[in-house]
Amino acid sequence: MWDYFGPDFAFDVVKGVVAGVASLAFQVVAPRTYRAAKQFRARWVAKRAARRAARQARRNVVTNDEQ
């Protein structure tokens, strides 16, 4: 009987173990990836705001010199 069900059972066990490890790995990596993406976006937005502020400051200096 095990000669018939053995290979299928072993294959299903291996698939289950692989799926379980993948699930655990995803649960570990997902929060770190979310945090890294959040930090990247915050830095990108801050740099963009700084560039915009510098550009506006340059415009104001030119405008004030002309008066």
N, C-alpha and C positions, 0 to 999 in steps of 0.2 A: 504494500500500500504506500509506504514512504517513497518507494521508487517512482511512483507516479506523481505524488504531490510534493515531494521533496524539492525539486528544482524550482517549481512555481512558488512554493512557500519561502524558500531562501531568497528568491528574486524580490518577492514582496517585502520581506524583512529589510533587505538592502535598500529598496526604494524608500521605505518608511524612515530608515535611519538617515538617509541622505536628505529627505524632505525635512526631517526634524532638525538636523544640523543647519540646513539652509534657513529655516525659520528662526532659529536662535541667532544665527549670524545677522540676519536682517534686523532683528529686534535690538541687537547691540549696535549695529552700524547706523540705523535710521536716525536715532536721536543725535548722534555725533554729526551726521551729514546735515541735519536740519540746523544745528547750532552753527556749523561752519558756513552754511549758506546765509544764515541770518547775519553773522559777523561780516561776511563779504559784502552783503547788500548794505549794511550800515556804513562800512568804510567807503563804499562806492558813492553812496548818497552824501556822506560828509565831504568827500573830495569834490563832488559836483557842486555842492553848496559853497565850498571855499572858492572854487574857480569862478562861480557866479558872483560871489561877493567881491572878489578881486577885480573882475571885469567891471562891475558896477562902480567900484572905488576909482578905477582908472577913468571911467566916463565922468565921474563927478569932479575929478581933478582937472580934466581938460575943460569941462564946463565952467568951473570956477576961475580958471586962468583967463578965459576969454572975456570975462566981465570986467 
